[in-house]
């Protein structure tokens, strides 16, 4: 979701080194944030945002079949969550976009890109902190059979992603990294110049391949989750900590090469943005303004109808 924009602060380094993480993510909060971001720029973004609770219910039920009582509870809970997100969080996104516009008036540095990423992580943290108590309550409402089915589905989806990404040879891996960086930057800037493409190529060649390490760390995290969901005394607090610390757990498992990859990406974004032409600068400004308008409409629309 914001993954949870700019010249591309939404191009988060961990997304490049861990593209499969979205497939193993079990948190509906993250899905909601993702849907918000993906819907921006679409003529139907307001309608999509208004149905975030429905998207989240469908996402949860990909992993576990809920009975009518559980479905009703989840629907009410997500409706309340969506109202909170609209009123409290969307204005934060507008403020973030305004900061980007201000920063882009000056020369960009790696510290600037680092600050953008920190802001985005903070926005995601708000989502996660708000959602975690409900996720724990949902786990409490599941039967033993539902817990087993959930863990089996999670494992199957994770193994499928492992097979998909680990089967890539070195050439395909670096092509994927190149495409991810290039396509995200092109969304914000339009077509890239040969110099910008060359700068991306430098990063691709230096990028540390970490897919096996991410998979291993994810597997250990899933094992801890399965243990917690035996629901022994104290499991609720343990589940909360496991959810809230998931990103940190995965990142710490491969800390040094991950940090180096982040540095490479920050430097690349910095250089490509500073190389942007007048045409690219106009494109970037238009994108940012459009996102700001769309988010403001999302925030104002439902509030106006409910007042």
Buried (B, 14 or more C-beta within 10 A) or exposed (E): BBBBBBBBBBBBBBBBBBBBBEBBBBBBBBBBBBBBBEBBEEEEBBEBBBBBBBBBBEBBEEBBBBEEEBBEBBBEBBEEBBBBBBEEBBEBBBEBBEBBBEBBEEEBBBEBBBBBBEBBBEBBEBBBEBBBEBBBEBBEBBEEEBBBBBBEBBBEBBEEBBEEBEEBEEEEBBEBBBEBBBEBBBBBBBEBBEEBBEBBBEBBEEBBBBBEBBBBBBBEBBEBBBEBBEBEEEBBEBBBEBBBEBBEBBBEBBEEBBEBBBBBBBBBBBBBBEBBBEEBBEBBEEBBEBBBEBBBBBBEBBEEEEE
